[in-house]
Amino acid sequence: MTFDLSIIVPLYNEEESIGPMHEAIRAAVQDLPGNVEIVFVDDGSRDRTFALADALPRHSGNVHLRLVKFRRNFGQTAAMAAGIEFARGRILITMDGDLQNDPADIPLFLAKIDEGYDLVVGWRHDRQDHWSRVIPSKIANWLIGKATGVPIKDNGCSLKAYRAELIKEIPLYAEMHRFIPAMSSLAGARIAEIKVRHHARRFGQSKYGFSRIYKVFLDLLAISTILGFHRQPMLAFAGLAAVATGLGFVSLGSALVYGMTPHDQPGIVFSGLTVLFGALAIFLMVLGLLSQLIYGTMARRFDPFRRLAARLIATEERTA
């Protein structure tokens, strides 16, 4: 069976939320045209989340329920990636399973997708969270926007809508679900952001804490590297090599200056630094050249973002 819409909800210890979440989603989509599937992904819950989800009706009108279960907890991004892989809808929507996202906003995303966008991001403009979560999130969003060049106000909002041919080609790992807009930009995806409702958590406790900050920071470095090196790796390595070369010349000048003085110990140190920076510059240039050659020969066959851009163009032609 083909579906017009798939709604993917990662779940981890949400036994109190699972029933109300299912009912809220069903009420929000039951009047939509076409078939709709809900994909609940149990991320290794230790409570009755999966048992309660398994007891829910599989079919209710045009709404169908599918379940995916992990043997252990792998994290939100892994659960989201699994749901995306198993989803069969033309349009995919992801959302949290704690009832803080409002399923009633789903029609707004579908309307935006119908305007021609490939990715629609939710913005929790009136966020109902403690300041200890809001302030770090604002800082992270600012850093992500500056580092990636994709100024999204709320990268952390899980409520997003995607064309299936877009999101199924985006590689997701670690905490990379936050960087889907930046990854999508490599393929020229058309991205929109809309205001959504946000509710205070009704049940359980938040799974997010300060321990996640360093993971997001490391992923930010990774995505910045991908975006910076994607098209012109030689240029990026050449910039680093230029810095190393400049430091080498500074060290060489310092070595010559100190070599003319009676106390020549600093001169020896700076001579060593000159050799070190020179070797580093040569290494970076060789590495950049190899990266450029590898990219030039392999990208046409294996670059997912190039294939994705071609698919987006083909989709646009079909719908024109």
Phi and psi in degrees as a GROMACS rama.xvg file:
@    title "Ramachandran Plot"
@    xaxis  label "Phi"
@    yaxis  label "Psi"
@TYPE xy
-96.0071  150.234  THR-2
-125.134  145.595  PHE-3
-81.6571  -26.6539  ASP-4
-146.338  134.583  LEU-5
-121.339  133.199  SER-6
-114.769  117.231  ILE-7
-106.564  125.168  ILE-8
-130.143  104.88  VAL-9
-70.6636  140.732  PRO-10
-132.435  134.879  LEU-11
-144.238  109.039  TYR-12
54.7669  55.8411  ASN-13
-121.554  42.8775  GLU-14
-61.3855  -31.2923  GLU-15
-80.167  -22.2078  GLU-16
-93.6852  -20.8033  SER-17
-61.2061  -44.2861  ILE-18
-65.5588  -54.4159  GLY-19
-59.456  -34.5655  PRO-20
-64.6536  -45.7408  MET-21
-61.563  -43.3247  HIS-22
-66.6322  -40.0624  GLU-23
-65.9039  -40.9815  ALA-24
-66.5352  -44.8717  ILE-25
-59.8546  -42.9558  ARG-26
-65.2762  -32.1119  ALA-27
-76.34  -26.0319  ALA-28
-116.179  -5.85973  VAL-29
-64.8034  -23.6406  GLN-30
-95.7159  1.91798  ASP-31
-76.0159  148.418  LEU-32
-71.6329  149.561  PRO-33
85.6759  178.605  GLY-34
-90.2204  142.522  ASN-35
-126.48  137.178  VAL-36
-120.867  141.39  GLU-37
-105.4  126.86  ILE-38
-113.557  104.651  VAL-39
-90.2391  125.499  PHE-40
-113.053  110.037  VAL-41
-84.6341  112.175  ASP-42
-88.0033  57.5139  ASP-43
67.5195  39.5544  GLY-44
-60.1007  148.683  SER-45
-104.22  2.25665  ARG-46
-111.591  -152.541  ASP-47
-93.1584  19.6009  ARG-48
-55.0908  -51.3692  THR-49
-68.4355  -39.3307  PHE-50
-61.4408  -41.7101  ALA-51
-70.421  -37.1737  LEU-52
-65.6843  -37.8999  ALA-53
-67.8773  -22.5814  ASP-54
-85.044  -8.95144  ALA-55
-72.8139  152.45  LEU-56
-65.4377  136.848  PRO-57
-76.9117  -26.6822  ARG-58
-134.688  135.96  HIS-59
-149.634  94.2057  SER-60
68.0029  -124.46  GLY-61
-91.4162  6.06485  ASN-62
-105.027  127.434  VAL-63
-120.296  144.809  HIS-64
-113.987  132.838  LEU-65
-127.344  147.544  ARG-66
-121.328  139.832  LEU-67
-126.474  133.892  VAL-68
-127.14  128.461  LYS-69
-88.9756  147.633  PHE-70
-71.9695  -27.7129  ARG-71
-146.881  175.628  ARG-72
-77.6863  120.672  ASN-73
-110.667  -13.6764  PHE-74
109.188  161.957  GLY-75
-63.4929  -41.8564  GLN-76
-63.4872  -42.7289  THR-77
-63.4415  -41.4708  ALA-78
-65.0196  -40.0288  ALA-79
-66.084  -41.0937  MET-80
-63.5699  -39.3877  ALA-81
-65.2039  -43.354  ALA-82
-61.7335  -40.3365  GLY-83
-63.9919  -40.3053  ILE-84
-64.0466  -41.2724  GLU-85
-84.3457  -16.3416  PHE-86
-66.6058  144.935  ALA-87
-118.439  11.8355  ARG-88
-83.0485  159.916  GLY-89
-75.0269  -37.0948  ARG-90
-115.963  135.295  ILE-91
-115.3  136.752  LEU-92
-125.101  131.67  ILE-93
-110.414  147.413  THR-94
-158.181  160.575  MET-95
-73.9769  158.853  ASP-96
-101.081  16.2094  GLY-97
-104.164  9.68781  ASP-98
69.5091  11.3484  LEU-99
-78.9236  -35.8704  GLN-100
-75.5981  145.99  ASN-101
-104.677  114.603  ASP-102
-58.8324  -21.3155  PRO-103
-63.8916  -14.9128  ALA-104
-82.516  -7.83152  ASP-105
-55.9336  -44.7573  ILE-106
-58.7601  -29.0842  PRO-107
-64.6043  -38.3117  LEU-108
-68.682  -41.68  PHE-109
-63.6101  -38.2318  LEU-110
-64.3564  -37.7268  ALA-111
-69.6074  -40.6622  LYS-112
-59.9126  -39.7359  ILE-113
-64.811  -19.1067  ASP-114
-76.729  -8.18181  GLU-115
114.405  5.0131  GLY-116
-82.7248  151.476  TYR-117
-95.5468  -26.4939  ASP-118
-143.308  129.622  LEU-119
-122.669  124.187  VAL-120
-106.379  134.245  VAL-121
-80.1987  143.167  GLY-122
-121.865  112.791  TRP-123
-80.1679  79.2315  ARG-124
-69.1214  -26.436  HIS-125
-121.347  70.5164  ASP-126
-73.1426  131.432  ARG-127
-101.822  56.428  GLN-128
-124.616  163.265  ASP-129
-65.8086  150.994  HIS-130
-58.7228  -27.7877  TRP-131
-66.534  -17.0362  SER-132
-101.014  -32.316  ARG-133
-71.8079  -46.6548  VAL-134
-63.8253  -50.5175  ILE-135
-59.0058  -33.7623  PRO-136
-65.4317  -42.3557  SER-137
-62.9509  -41.8003  LYS-138
-63.7846  -44.3759  ILE-139
-62.563  -41.4869  ALA-140
-63.3966  -38.5111  ASN-141
-65.085  -45.1937  TRP-142
-63.7066  -43.197  LEU-143
-62.7407  -42.1722  ILE-144
-62.0745  -43.0273  GLY-145
-68.0918  -40.3454  LYS-146
-74.5227  -35.0025  ALA-147
-100.332  -19.091  THR-148
77.9778  10.3179  GLY-149
-114.485  96.7688  VAL-150
-78.9345  80.0229  PRO-151
-94.9554  133.146  ILE-152
-72.9039  -27.0356  LYS-153
-144.697  76.7549  ASP-154
-65.8135  -25.9449  ASN-155
-80.3607  -7.88801  GLY-156
-72.3772  121.561  CYS-157
-75.6987  -17.4031  SER-158
-76.5333  100.271  LEU-159
-140.984  156.633  LYS-160
-124.659  141.386  ALA-161
-138.344  150.377  TYR-162
-74.5483  138.143  ARG-163
-59.5352  -38.8531  ALA-164
-67.6258  -17.5016  GLU-165
-81.1463  -60.751  LEU-166
-69.8962  -28.2635  ILE-167
-71.8162  -11.6242  LYS-168
-101.45  -4.80779  GLU-169
-87.9963  120.697  ILE-170
-72.5087  126.69  PRO-171
-119.163  130.992  LEU-172
-159.139  171.247  TYR-173
51.3101  -123.422  ALA-174
-109.379  31.1865  GLU-175
-70.6103  -8.16779  MET-176
-62.1002  -23.2983  HIS-177
-70.1633  -20.975  ARG-178
-108.385  16.4915  PHE-179
-57.9847  -44.0177  ILE-180
-58.7725  -41.5932  PRO-181
-66.3844  -42.6853  ALA-182
-63.7283  -39.4489  MET-183
-66.4045  -29.2101  SER-184
-63.626  -24.0734  SER-185
-63.7559  -27.4104  LEU-186
-96.8855  5.5957  ALA-187
74.6647  27.218  GLY-188
-64.646  145.611  ALA-189
-88.4768  117.292  ARG-190
-115.83  134.649  ILE-191
-127.211  157.966  ALA-192
-131.459  131.459  GLU-193
-128.649  152.49  ILE-194
-73.321  137.882  LYS-195
-131.374  159.929  VAL-196
-76.4522  151.935  ARG-197
-140.477  133.59  HIS-198
-115.89  153.655  HIS-199
-67.9831  148.191  ALA-200
-63.3555  129.464  ARG-201
-91.4868  -35.0509  ARG-202
-130.002  152.146  PHE-203
67.1943  -162.765  GLY-204
-125.033  155.259  GLN-205
-66.7912  143.579  SER-206
-92.4194  1.15059  LYS-207
-103.017  143.68  TYR-208
-153.2  -175.155  GLY-209
-67.645  -19.0955  PHE-210
-64.0113  -19.4147  SER-211
-82.3851  -14.3529  ARG-212
-62.1182  -45.9661  ILE-213
-67.1766  -31.1154  TYR-214
-65.4106  -42.6171  LYS-215
-63.5287  -38.9623  VAL-216
-63.617  -44.2492  PHE-217
-63.7853  -40.2721  LEU-218
-66.8432  -32.2514  ASP-219
-64.1751  -40.9855  LEU-220
-62.5625  -40.7412  LEU-221
-64.844  -46.9032  ALA-222
-68.697  -33.0997  ILE-223
-64.1875  -39.4725  SER-224
-64.6443  -43.744  THR-225
-61.176  -46.504  ILE-226
-67.1531  -37.7189  LEU-227
-74.5769  -35.0916  GLY-228
-97.2925  -5.54258  PHE-229
-59.7312  -48.9119  HIS-230
-96.5619  -38.1124  ARG-231
-130.498  70.9405  GLN-232
-60.4713  -33.9936  PRO-233
-61.6976  -40.4478  MET-234
-63.7455  -41.2005  LEU-235
-65.6927  -45.3272  ALA-236
-67.9255  -33.0928  PHE-237
-64.5286  -37.1845  ALA-238
-62.8403  -43.2678  GLY-239
-65.5395  -39.0632  LEU-240
-64.9424  -35.3664  ALA-241
-64.689  -40.1842  ALA-242
-62.1545  -45.7195  VAL-243
-62.1235  -39.5541  ALA-244
-64.0949  -42.9541  THR-245
-60.7669  -44.0014  GLY-246
-64.3559  -34.1189  LEU-247
-63.9806  -42.104  GLY-248
-66.0744  -38.1672  PHE-249
-62.2724  -44.4499  VAL-250
-63.7691  -39.1091  SER-251
-63.6872  -44.4001  LEU-252
-62.0726  -41.4473  GLY-253
-64.3522  -38.5137  SER-254
-64.1435  -40.0033  ALA-255
-66.246  -40.1842  LEU-256
-64.5415  -50.2297  VAL-257
-70.1799  -23.1683  TYR-258
-69.2013  -19.5757  GLY-259
-87.2862  -3.12842  MET-260
-100.301  158.441  THR-261
-61.5415  -35.8159  PRO-262
-89.2876  98.5663  HIS-263
-95.7431  6.32045  ASP-264
-60.3098  -46.3277  GLN-265
-58.8292  -33.2953  PRO-266
-62.5811  -37.1743  GLY-267
-65.8754  -41.558  ILE-268
-62.3221  -46.8122  VAL-269
-69.7546  -29.0281  PHE-270
-64.5289  -41.7161  SER-271
-63.4524  -40.0957  GLY-272
-64.5629  -34.6843  LEU-273
-62.3615  -45.3731  THR-274
-63.9875  -41.2272  VAL-275
-62.6439  -49.1117  LEU-276
-67.7646  -34.7441  PHE-277
-64.4783  -43.4066  GLY-278
-64.8551  -38.9386  ALA-279
-64.003  -40.7353  LEU-280
-63.244  -42.3814  ALA-281
-64.667  -43.0475  ILE-282
-60.699  -44.2923  PHE-283
-65.3584  -38.4744  LEU-284
-66.8176  -41.6864  MET-285
-65.0607  -42.9076  VAL-286
-63.1476  -39.9423  LEU-287
-64.9459  -39.7973  GLY-288
-64.7554  -43.5395  LEU-289
-63.5464  -41.0574  LEU-290
-62.7026  -41.4796  SER-291
-65.2389  -40.2978  GLN-292
-65.9989  -42.9889  LEU-293
-64.3231  -44.4283  ILE-294
-62.9599  -42.3384  TYR-295
-65.0687  -34.2368  GLY-296
-88.1559  -26.9712  THR-297
-103.485  -23.8937  MET-298
-61.9395  -38.5087  ALA-299
-63.2408  -25.9661  ARG-300
-98.2691  -31.4363  ARG-301
-123.972  1.62464  PHE-302
-76.0858  109.204  ASP-303
-65.7762  -30.9707  PRO-304
-72.9121  -32.3055  PHE-305
-68.6776  -42.3495  ARG-306
-62.7691  -38.5674  ARG-307
-64.7376  -43.0496  LEU-308
-60.5365  -40.0711  ALA-309
-65.0714  -38.6533  ALA-310
-68.017  -37.8319  ARG-311
-64.365  -39.4049  LEU-312
-64.8603  -43.1616  ILE-313
-62.7166  -39.4904  ALA-314
-63.1583  -43.0582  THR-315
-62.3606  -38.5  GLU-316
-66.8061  -37.8693  GLU-317
-67.6327  -34.5252  ARG-318
-90.6412  -6.90747  THR-319
